[in-house]
Every structure is written in C-alpha cells, then in structure tokens.
C-alpha cells in the first residue's frame, strides 16, 4: 500500500513539473479571459490537446499497476493546485479508469467541490462530464442525491447538481434523469448566481431535445419564476418564431 501511494505521489509531482514545462505566455493563448475577475485561479495556457496528451501518457504509464483508487489519490493530489490545467489532468487521468468507478467516488467529488478545489465553472463542469456524469449513468440509483446537492450552500455543488445529470439525459434512455432536471430546475430558479442560471438553462435545453413539447409547457407555466438568463438559454433550439413567442411571455 505504501509503495503504491509513493508511486502516485511521484507521478503527481512529475505531472506538475511537466505542466510547468508546457506553459505558454498568456499572449499566445490567454485562458484567463474566460474567467474574468477570478484572482485565485492560475493558468499555464497549455491548451486542451497538450493537457490531455499528458493525462493519456500518465494513464498509459500506470494503467497496469494502478486501480481506480490510485487514480483517485492522484486526483486528490492535483485538485487543490491553483492551476486550471493541473486540476484537469487529475480528472482526465481518473476518468480513464471509469470502468472501475464505484459509488463511493461520488462522495469524493462532493468533497472536492465543498473544499472549493473546483471553484470555477470549467473544473466543475469537467468533473460533471468525466466523473459525476458517468457515475450517475453507471449507478442511476445515485441520481436522487442530486436533490440534496441542489440545496447546498456551496455554489459549485449546486451547479453540479444539475450539470451532472447531462450525460444521463444525453443517453436518451433515462426518463428519471429528465424528471429530476425539471425538479432541480424549480429549486434553482431562485438562486441568485448567474452561473447557476446558465447551468439550469443549459440543462433545460438538453431536456428539450428529448421532448420539446414538455420544455415549452414548462417554460409557459413557470415563466414568472424563471430567471431571464435561464429562459434565454433554454429556448435556444426552438425556431426563431417560437423563440419570439416565448420571449413575448416575459414582457
């Protein structure tokens, strides 16, 4: 056990060094422009392809010796780092062990979010896409936990409560996931944060791809409760005439 932990720690330290070597000047690609006002987040400006290539190399080097528990420990060591790309490498390596995912991993994601290791929309959404979402697809009995997440005081946990359901919705075979999106959306409409409004609108739009009639009915019934940003995101896939009709309800 100790030897495995040492191997994980060495790999984590090596990955941080590798990211520093891949760093580019902000003038070439300035990732910070997508995170205006966030003074706590650091950027190596590596771009997505080099970062994912590094994660792939780490996985290939250790996949025969590591279990999903080792990959989760690896992510544990990278998630607290202030740099966006370091957090991403931790998640990208972990998701390559998704065939071994177990329900307990959801608690770990909750802990990362609660400790603000993912205190930005990109890391939170990546965690939802590559860890939380696949967990809910593999273990749909975990989905009801998202109800409690929607009421959490931490904004990133609230965002994950609905963004984490998107992979289940996109599969097209989970009516329970769609029902839960509408339920959680109602809970989050009163949230004061614009990043929550955008996430809810995004999720409603995805649910509308499956059943646009249900989405339109929901928007009409709840028009006075839905924030403007959420409403505009939700109607993006309607034709222009229908969008105009729905927007007129808000006047």
C-alpha positions as a Python dict, from the first residue, in 0.01 Angstrom:
ca = {
    (1, 'X'): (0, 0, 0),
    (2, 'X'): (275, 246, 95),
    (3, 'X'): (466, 169, -223),
    (4, 'X'): (155, 236, -435),
    (5, 'X'): (97, 567, -257),
    (6, 'X'): (458, 663, -317),
    (7, 'X'): (420, 585, -689),
    (8, 'X'): (108, 802, -705),
    (9, 'X'): (282, 1089, -526),
    (10, 'X'): (580, 1068, -761),
    (11, 'X'): (350, 1070, -1064),
    (12, 'X'): (159, 1370, -930),
    (13, 'X'): (477, 1568, -872),
    (14, 'X'): (605, 1475, -1217),
    (15, 'X'): (282, 1585, -1382),
    (16, 'X'): (308, 1927, -1216),
    (17, 'X'): (662, 1966, -1345),
    (18, 'X'): (552, 1861, -1693),
    (19, 'X'): (273, 2120, -1697),
    (20, 'X'): (516, 2393, -1597),
    (21, 'X'): (735, 2292, -1891),
    (22, 'X'): (434, 2307, -2125),
    (23, 'X'): (338, 2656, -2005),
    (24, 'X'): (298, 2926, -2269),
    (25, 'X'): (292, 3305, -2240),
    (26, 'X'): (-56, 3450, -2195),
    (27, 'X'): (-19, 3639, -2521),
    (28, 'X'): (-21, 3314, -2719),
    (29, 'X'): (-331, 3174, -2553),
    (30, 'X'): (-476, 3356, -2254),
    (31, 'X'): (-713, 3120, -2073),
    (32, 'X'): (-781, 3381, -1806),
    (33, 'X'): (-1006, 3576, -2044),
    (34, 'X'): (-1274, 3313, -1981),
    (35, 'X'): (-1256, 3371, -1604),
    (36, 'X'): (-1277, 3745, -1559),
    (37, 'X'): (-1244, 3860, -1202),
    (38, 'X'): (-1108, 3530, -1065),
    (39, 'X'): (-780, 3619, -897),
    (40, 'X'): (-729, 3280, -732),
    (41, 'X'): (-710, 3063, -1043),
    (42, 'X'): (-376, 3009, -1218),
    (43, 'X'): (-316, 2920, -1583),
    (44, 'X'): (-33, 2751, -1770),
    (45, 'X'): (-209, 2826, -2101),
    (46, 'X'): (-114, 2483, -2234),
    (47, 'X'): (-431, 2441, -2438),
    (48, 'X'): (-653, 2135, -2420),
    (49, 'X'): (-463, 1898, -2651),
    (50, 'X'): (-126, 1904, -2468),
    (51, 'X'): (-300, 1872, -2132),
    (52, 'X'): (-499, 1568, -2245),
    (53, 'X'): (-192, 1417, -2409),
    (54, 'X'): (-10, 1441, -2076),
    (55, 'X'): (-302, 1271, -1898),
    (56, 'X'): (-303, 998, -2160),
    (57, 'X'): (70, 938, -2113),
    (58, 'X'): (31, 918, -1734),
    (59, 'X'): (-250, 666, -1771),
    (60, 'X'): (-52, 454, -2017),
    (61, 'X'): (247, 451, -1784),
    (62, 'X'): (47, 332, -1482),
    (63, 'X'): (-268, 161, -1605),
    (64, 'X'): (-132, -191, -1542),
    (65, 'X'): (-34, -112, -1183),
    (66, 'X'): (-293, 141, -1070),
    (67, 'X'): (-651, 81, -967),
    (68, 'X'): (-924, 343, -965),
    (69, 'X'): (-833, 407, -601),
    (70, 'X'): (-480, 503, -706),
    (71, 'X'): (-618, 727, -979),
    (72, 'X'): (-846, 894, -724),
    (73, 'X'): (-547, 952, -493),
    (74, 'X'): (-363, 1102, -788),
    (75, 'X'): (-654, 1341, -844),
    (76, 'X'): (-659, 1416, -470),
    (77, 'X'): (-304, 1548, -501),
    (78, 'X'): (-373, 1761, -808),
    (79, 'X'): (-717, 1907, -738),
    (80, 'X'): (-601, 2152, -465),
    (81, 'X'): (-348, 2307, -705),
    (82, 'X'): (-447, 2659, -812),
    (83, 'X'): (-377, 2599, -1182),
    (84, 'X'): (-670, 2507, -1403),
    (85, 'X'): (-468, 2262, -1612),
    (86, 'X'): (-337, 2073, -1308),
    (87, 'X'): (-691, 2008, -1189),
    (88, 'X'): (-785, 1893, -1539),
    (89, 'X'): (-501, 1642, -1558),
    (90, 'X'): (-617, 1489, -1230),
    (91, 'X'): (-971, 1448, -1362),
    (92, 'X'): (-860, 1329, -1705),
    (93, 'X'): (-644, 1055, -1557),
    (94, 'X'): (-921, 949, -1321),
    (95, 'X'): (-1182, 919, -1597),
    (96, 'X'): (-959, 675, -1783),
    (97, 'X'): (-1035, 431, -1501),
    (98, 'X'): (-1413, 479, -1534),
    (99, 'X'): (-1478, 109, -1590),
    (100, 'X'): (-1372, 64, -1227),
    (101, 'X'): (-1582, 353, -1091),
    (102, 'X'): (-1767, 271, -769),
    (103, 'X'): (-2045, 471, -597),
    (104, 'X'): (-1809, 594, -323),
    (105, 'X'): (-1637, 814, -580),
    (106, 'X'): (-1938, 1047, -570),
    (107, 'X'): (-1853, 1135, -210),
    (108, 'X'): (-1502, 1226, -318),
    (109, 'X'): (-1636, 1460, -586),
    (110, 'X'): (-1863, 1621, -328),
    (111, 'X'): (-1563, 1676, -103),
    (112, 'X'): (-1358, 1836, -381),
    (113, 'X'): (-1645, 2072, -458),
    (114, 'X'): (-1713, 2154, -93),
    (115, 'X'): (-1346, 2239, -38),
    (116, 'X'): (-1359, 2470, -342),
    (117, 'X'): (-1097, 2271, -531),
    (118, 'X'): (-1325, 2316, -833),
    (119, 'X'): (-1424, 2677, -763),
    (120, 'X'): (-1469, 2771, -1128),
    (121, 'X'): (-1720, 2674, -1394),
    (122, 'X'): (-1469, 2487, -1614),
    (123, 'X'): (-1337, 2247, -1348),
    (124, 'X'): (-1684, 2192, -1207),
    (125, 'X'): (-1830, 2115, -1548),
    (126, 'X'): (-1537, 1890, -1640),
    (127, 'X'): (-1585, 1696, -1317),
    (128, 'X'): (-1952, 1659, -1405),
    (129, 'X'): (-1873, 1544, -1757),
    (130, 'X'): (-1598, 1293, -1687),
    (131, 'X'): (-1663, 1170, -1332),
    (132, 'X'): (-2002, 1261, -1182),
    (133, 'X'): (-2200, 1211, -1503),
    (134, 'X'): (-2050, 869, -1581),
    (135, 'X'): (-2109, 766, -1219),
    (136, 'X'): (-2479, 856, -1243),
    (137, 'X'): (-2507, 671, -1574),
    (138, 'X'): (-2344, 360, -1429),
    (139, 'X'): (-2529, 380, -1097),
    (140, 'X'): (-2864, 557, -1161),
    (141, 'X'): (-2965, 486, -803),
    (142, 'X'): (-2725, 769, -709),
    (143, 'X'): (-2923, 1032, -901),
    (144, 'X'): (-3162, 1122, -616),
    (145, 'X'): (-2861, 1251, -420),
    (146, 'X'): (-2857, 1547, -657),
    (147, 'X'): (-3168, 1682, -481),
    (148, 'X'): (-2965, 1748, -167),
    (149, 'X'): (-2680, 1893, -372),
    (150, 'X'): (-2923, 2146, -523),
    (151, 'X'): (-2985, 2293, -177),
    (152, 'X'): (-2621, 2304, -67),
    (153, 'X'): (-2467, 2636, 42),
    (154, 'X'): (-2171, 2582, -191),
    (155, 'X'): (-2247, 2727, -535),
    (156, 'X'): (-2034, 2471, -721),
    (157, 'X'): (-2217, 2180, -560),
    (158, 'X'): (-2543, 2343, -666),
    (159, 'X'): (-2417, 2379, -1022),
    (160, 'X'): (-2301, 2016, -1025),
    (161, 'X'): (-2646, 1901, -905),
    (162, 'X'): (-2790, 1974, -1249),
    (163, 'X'): (-2488, 1968, -1483),
    (164, 'X'): (-2400, 1621, -1352),
    (165, 'X'): (-2729, 1491, -1493),
    (166, 'X'): (-2649, 1588, -1853),
    (167, 'X'): (-2470, 1263, -1952),
    (168, 'X'): (-2775, 1064, -1833),
    (169, 'X'): (-3007, 1288, -2034),
    (170, 'X'): (-2797, 1264, -2349),
    (171, 'X'): (-2818, 886, -2342),
    (172, 'X'): (-3189, 931, -2413),
    (173, 'X'): (-3298, 633, -2207),
    (174, 'X'): (-3336, 787, -1862),
    (175, 'X'): (-3676, 940, -1803),
    (176, 'X'): (-3583, 966, -1436),
    (177, 'X'): (-3291, 1196, -1522),
    (178, 'X'): (-3516, 1425, -1725),
    (179, 'X'): (-3774, 1436, -1446),
    (180, 'X'): (-3500, 1520, -1198),
    (181, 'X'): (-3369, 1803, -1416),
    (182, 'X'): (-3709, 1971, -1409),
    (183, 'X'): (-3739, 1914, -1035),
    (184, 'X'): (-3396, 2059, -960),
    (185, 'X'): (-3451, 2345, -1205),
    (186, 'X'): (-3751, 2458, -999),
    (187, 'X'): (-3533, 2452, -689),
    (188, 'X'): (-3257, 2656, -854),
    (189, 'X'): (-3466, 2922, -1027),
    (190, 'X'): (-3448, 3134, -713),
    (191, 'X'): (-3069, 3103, -690),
    (192, 'X'): (-2904, 3448, -704),
    (193, 'X'): (-2597, 3344, -905),
    (194, 'X'): (-2582, 3390, -1282),
    (195, 'X'): (-2361, 3082, -1326),
    (196, 'X'): (-2642, 2876, -1178),
    (197, 'X'): (-2895, 3041, -1409),
    (198, 'X'): (-2681, 2949, -1710),
    (199, 'X'): (-2636, 2589, -1593),
    (200, 'X'): (-3010, 2544, -1543),
    (201, 'X'): (-3088, 2690, -1885),
    (202, 'X'): (-2830, 2458, -2041),
    (203, 'X'): (-2985, 2154, -1872),
    (204, 'X'): (-3339, 2253, -1971),
    (205, 'X'): (-3225, 2297, -2331),
    (206, 'X'): (-3079, 1945, -2327),
    (207, 'X'): (-3400, 1806, -2179),
    (208, 'X'): (-3591, 1987, -2454),
    (209, 'X'): (-3402, 1793, -2720),
    (210, 'X'): (-3579, 1481, -2594),
    (211, 'X'): (-3923, 1636, -2550),
    (212, 'X'): (-3959, 1994, -2680),
    (213, 'X'): (-4331, 1997, -2604),
    (214, 'X'): (-4264, 1932, -2237),
    (215, 'X'): (-3998, 2204, -2227),
    (216, 'X'): (-4229, 2461, -2387),
    (217, 'X'): (-4507, 2371, -2145),
    (218, 'X'): (-4268, 2405, -1852),
    (219, 'X'): (-4147, 2746, -1971),
    (220, 'X'): (-4500, 2876, -2018),
    (221, 'X'): (-4619, 2758, -1677),
    (222, 'X'): (-4313, 2885, -1490),
    (223, 'X'): (-4231, 3196, -1693),
    (224, 'X'): (-4259, 3433, -1396),
    (225, 'X'): (-4023, 3223, -1181),
    (226, 'X'): (-3751, 3152, -1439),
    (227, 'X'): (-3458, 3398, -1449),
    (228, 'X'): (-3407, 3577, -1780),
    (229, 'X'): (-3069, 3412, -1848),
    (230, 'X'): (-3210, 3064, -1782),
    (231, 'X'): (-3505, 3133, -2011),
    (232, 'X'): (-3287, 3251, -2299),
    (233, 'X'): (-3053, 2951, -2272),
    (234, 'X'): (-3348, 2710, -2256),
    (235, 'X'): (-3515, 2834, -2578),
    (236, 'X'): (-3205, 2839, -2798),
    (237, 'X'): (-3304, 2532, -3001),
    (238, 'X'): (-3657, 2648, -3082),
    (239, 'X'): (-3714, 2801, -3423),
    (240, 'X'): (-3699, 3184, -3437),
    (241, 'X'): (-4077, 3227, -3448),
    (242, 'X'): (-4131, 3007, -3143),
    (243, 'X'): (-3848, 3180, -2954),
    (244, 'X'): (-4009, 3516, -3019),
    (245, 'X'): (-4345, 3387, -2899),
    (246, 'X'): (-4194, 3254, -2579),
    (247, 'X'): (-3992, 3570, -2513),
    (248, 'X'): (-4308, 3775, -2552),
    (249, 'X'): (-4446, 3600, -2244),
    (250, 'X'): (-4185, 3777, -2031),
    (251, 'X'): (-4293, 4128, -2129),
}
